[in-house]
Amino acid sequence: MRCMRQRLGSSSADVSAIFLADRNMLRRLCRLFVVAICLAAVNPAVALTECEDGLDNDNDGFIDLNDFNCVDAEDDTERPTECSDGVDNDSDGFIDLNDLNCVDSED
C-alpha cells in the first residue's frame, strides 16, 4: 500500500477508497455472473434446426436451404418425411402422396 501511495501521491484514505471501490465492483460483477449462469440454466440456448446448422444431415450432398427437403430454416429435418421418401412406409401398397395417410409431402 505504501508503494501505491507513493506512486499515486495520495493519502492512505484515497488508496483505501480505491481498493474499496474495486472490491465493491468485484462483488457486483460476481453477482451479475451468478445471475447470468442462473438465467442460462433456466433458458438454455435454442438448438439449431437441421436446416440451419451448416451440416449435410441426411448425407445427400446438399446442405441446409440447398437441400430439397428444407423449405426454410425452421424446418426440423433435412431428411425426407414418410410422405416424400419414395417408400411404402405403412405397407398398404401406396407410396407418398398416393397414400391416403399423406395429406402433403410434409406429413
C-alpha positions in Angstrom: 0.0 0.0 0.0 2.9 2.3 0.7 4.2 1.8 -2.8 0.8 2.5 -4.2 0.5 5.7 -2.1 3.9 6.9 -3.3 3.0 6.3 -6.9 -0.3 7.9 -6.7 0.9 10.7 -4.5 -2.3 10.4 -2.4 -3.2 9.7 1.1 -3.9 6.3 2.6 -7.6 7.3 2.8 -7.6 7.8 -1.0 -5.8 4.5 -1.6 -8.3 2.7 0.7 -11.2 4.2 -1.2 -9.7 2.9 -4.5 -9.4 -0.6 -3.0 -12.9 -0.5 -1.5 -14.4 0.7 -4.9 -12.5 -2.2 -6.6 -13.8 -4.7 -4.1 -17.4 -3.4 -4.5 -17.1 -3.6 -8.2 -15.8 -7.1 -8.0 -18.8 -8.1 -5.8 -21.2 -6.6 -8.3 -19.5 -8.4 -11.2 -19.7 -11.7 -9.2 -23.4 -11.2 -8.6 -24.0 -10.5 -12.3 -22.0 -13.6 -13.2 -24.2 -15.7 -10.9 -27.3 -14.2 -12.3 -26.1 -14.9 -15.9 -25.4 -18.5 -15.0 -28.8 -19.0 -13.4 -30.5 -17.5 -16.5 -28.5 -19.7 -18.8 -29.6 -22.8 -16.8 -33.2 -21.8 -16.9 -33.2 -20.7 -20.6 -30.7 -22.8 -22.5 -29.8 -21.7 -26.0 -32.2 -22.9 -28.6 -30.6 -25.6 -30.8 -30.3 -25.0 -34.5 -32.6 -27.0 -36.7 -31.1 -29.4 -39.3 -32.0 -26.8 -42.0 -29.8 -24.1 -40.5 -26.9 -26.0 -38.8 -24.4 -25.9 -41.7 -24.3 -29.7 -42.0 -25.4 -32.3 -44.5 -27.6 -34.2 -42.0 -29.1 -36.7 -44.5 -25.8 -37.2 -46.5 -27.4 -36.4 -49.8 -24.7 -33.8 -50.8 -26.9 -30.8 -50.1 -26.6 -28.6 -47.0 -29.4 -26.7 -45.2 -31.5 -24.5 -47.6 -29.8 -26.1 -50.6 -31.3 -29.4 -49.5 -34.6 -30.1 -51.3 -36.2 -31.3 -48.0 -35.7 -27.9 -46.4 -38.4 -25.3 -47.2 -37.0 -22.8 -44.7 -34.5 -22.5 -41.8 -37.2 -23.5 -39.3 -37.6 -27.0 -40.8 -36.6 -29.6 -38.2 -35.0 -32.1 -40.5 -33.2 -32.4 -43.9 -34.4 -36.0 -44.1 -37.4 -36.7 -46.3 -40.7 -37.3 -44.5 -42.7 -40.5 -44.8 -44.8 -38.8 -47.4 -41.9 -37.8 -49.6 -39.3 -40.6 -49.2 -40.5 -42.8 -52.1 -41.2 -45.8 -49.8 -44.4 -47.5 -48.8 -43.8 -47.0 -45.1 -47.1 -48.5 -43.9 -47.1 -51.4 -46.4 -50.6 -50.6 -47.7 -49.5 -50.6 -51.4 -49.5 -46.8 -51.7 -46.4 -44.6 -51.8 -46.1 -41.0 -50.6 -48.9 -38.7 -51.8 -50.8 -41.6 -53.3 -51.1 -42.9 -49.8 -54.4 -41.8 -48.1 -52.5 -41.2 -44.9 -50.5 -38.4 -46.6 -52.2 -35.0 -47.0 -49.0 -33.3 -48.2 -45.3 -34.1 -48.6 -44.6 -32.6 -45.1 -46.6 -35.4 -43.4 
